């Protein structure tokens, strides 16, 4: 073999080795691309689930914001009602103060003194009647009492 044939043989061997390495690299690249496709499909599927969950979370947050807005509106309504109630209570306190002054004036005046005297006399009379009653006997008021007492005295 001459030098040209030897060079052609070496070139053919290197070319065959290069083709084998190329085929090996292409096979590995094919596997890598297949795995990458599966990974991208899995990420896409998970991304859809993630987007669905994110949308549900956003919807829940929007519902919470709406509820908070309604509660704030109700709180404003309650605050306005409490302000009205406070105003009414202030007016009522003024009226009660005026009535209390009137009551003190009546109680401290002659009408109050006459009423206290009448109460005291009535209370003293009821205490005196209670002392007259015998232990174990029922004390009744009115005309029926006199009839029963007379019958009891006659029975003794």
Secondary structure, DSSP 4 states (H G I P E B T S, - for coil): --HHHHHHHHHHHHHHHHHHHHHHHHHHHHHHHHHHHHHHHHHHHHHHHHHHHHHHHHHHHHHHHHHHHHHHHHHHHHHHHHHHHHHHHHHHHHHHHHHHHHHHHHHHSHHHHHHHHHHHHHHHHHHHHHHHSPTT-----SHHHHHHHHHHHHH-
